[in-house]
Amino acid sequence: MKSILDIAHITLLETIRETIINMGGPATKGTLMRRAINIAKELPEVEYESLDAWEDAVNDQTHPITRIEGVSIRDGTIFTLPQCPFASSISTYKELFQGMPEEYSQIVTEYNKPGRFTNELMVGYGSGVSPFCAIHQPFRSAAGKKIKVAGNDIHIIQLGCKGGDGKKSVSNELCEIAGVSRETVEEHLDNGMCVYMVKVLEQE
């Protein structure tokens, strides 16, 4: 049985393509990121006693980020998402239209360049593999600003992603900030699609 592609997903995919055509890659990237950040701002503030409690909420699917992206697998402070939340839409779109819009590559290129948003949220910098990364990664990092662990703020640092073709894309810059080796991220990507760190900012 063929997968059914939600009309809302078709509309999103086509809206992104038309925006690139009308506004160009840089402006479209900024628009996608701003919308993701604004959505994250609407989430409620939550606090967990520890990363163990964070993990419990993820597994119980009560964590606000998990409600959006699905259950991630924890290894210390590193979390790996086994499946991209956009994977089904991408797959069925490709099946229906025999591929993705060629304009999408512009977003990936622009998103992986250094910028104010990518710097503040610690996303991109080579970790993006599709235009949807410009929505997903900023949303997750911005959502992290609404979460505390043991009374401390946290940073969510994007480390790497894997495309549908199996190609891994790892950010050397963000791995250095996180103190995680590229090899470690690539190992996590062997069994996942998106890898990020949750860094607890302990008060001095």
NORBELNOR-V106304 format. One record per pair of residues at least 24 apart in sequence whose C-alpha atoms are under 8 Angstrom apart, sorted by the first residue. I is the first residue (numbers start at 0). J is the second residue. If there is no record, write none. Layout:
i->I j->J
i->I j->J
This chain:
i->2 j->91
i->3 j->91
i->4 j->88
i->4 j->91
i->4 j->92
i->5 j->88
i->8 j->88
i->9 j->88
i->9 j->92
i->16 j->100
i->16 j->102
i->16 j->103
i->19 j->102
i->19 j->103
i->19 j->105
i->19 j->106
i->20 j->102
i->24 j->105
i->24 j->106
i->24 j->109
i->25 j->106
i->25 j->109
i->27 j->106
i->28 j->106
i->28 j->109
i->28 j->110
i->28 j->130
i->28 j->133
i->31 j->133
i->31 j->134
i->32 j->116
i->32 j->133
i->32 j->134
i->32 j->137
i->32 j->138
i->34 j->134
i->35 j->134
i->35 j->135
i->35 j->137
i->35 j->138
i->36 j->137
i->36 j->138
i->36 j->141
i->36 j->142
i->38 j->138
i->39 j->138
i->39 j->139
i->39 j->141
i->39 j->142
i->40 j->141
i->40 j->142
i->40 j->145
i->42 j->142
i->42 j->145
i->43 j->145
i->44 j->145
i->44 j->146
i->45 j->145
i->45 j->146
i->45 j->147
i->46 j->146
i->46 j->147
i->46 j->148
i->46 j->149
i->46 j->150
i->47 j->146
i->47 j->147
i->47 j->148
i->47 j->149
i->48 j->148
i->48 j->149
i->48 j->150
i->49 j->148
i->49 j->149
i->50 j->76
i->50 j->148
i->53 j->148
i->64 j->139
i->64 j->142
i->76 j->196
i->76 j->197
i->76 j->198
i->77 j->194
i->77 j->195
i->77 j->196
i->77 j->197
i->78 j->194
i->78 j->195
i->78 j->196
i->78 j->197
i->79 j->187
i->79 j->188
i->79 j->191
i->79 j->192
i->79 j->193
i->79 j->194
i->79 j->195
i->80 j->191
i->80 j->192
i->80 j->193
i->80 j->194
i->81 j->190
i->81 j->191
i->81 j->192
i->81 j->193
i->82 j->191
i->82 j->192
i->82 j->193
i->83 j->192
i->83 j->193
i->85 j->131
i->86 j->163
i->103 j->129
i->103 j->130
i->104 j->129
i->104 j->130
i->106 j->130
i->106 j->133
i->107 j->133
i->120 j->155
i->120 j->156
i->121 j->155
i->121 j->156
i->121 j->157
i->121 j->173
i->122 j->156
i->122 j->157
i->122 j->158
i->122 j->173
i->123 j->157
i->123 j->170
i->124 j->170
i->124 j->171
i->124 j->172
i->124 j->173
i->125 j->159
i->125 j->168
i->125 j->169
i->125 j->170
i->125 j->171
i->126 j->157
i->126 j->158
i->126 j->159
i->126 j->160
i->126 j->168
i->126 j->169
i->126 j->170
i->127 j->159
i->127 j->160
i->127 j->168
i->128 j->160
i->128 j->161
i->128 j->162
i->128 j->168
i->129 j->162
i->148 j->199
i->151 j->199
i->151 j->200
i->151 j->201
i->151 j->202
i->152 j->199
i->152 j->200
i->152 j->201
i->153 j->197
i->153 j->198
i->153 j->199
i->153 j->200
i->154 j->196
i->154 j->197
i->154 j->198
i->154 j->199
i->154 j->200
i->155 j->195
i->155 j->196
i->155 j->197
i->155 j->198
i->156 j->195
i->156 j->196
i->156 j->197
i->156 j->198
i->157 j->194
i->157 j->195
i->157 j->196
i->158 j->184
i->158 j->193
i->158 j->194
i->158 j->195
i->158 j->196
i->159 j->184
i->159 j->185
i->159 j->188
i->159 j->193
i->159 j->194
i->159 j->195
i->160 j->188
i->160 j->192
i->160 j->193
i->160 j->194
i->161 j->188
i->161 j->191
i->161 j->192
i->161 j->193
i->162 j->192
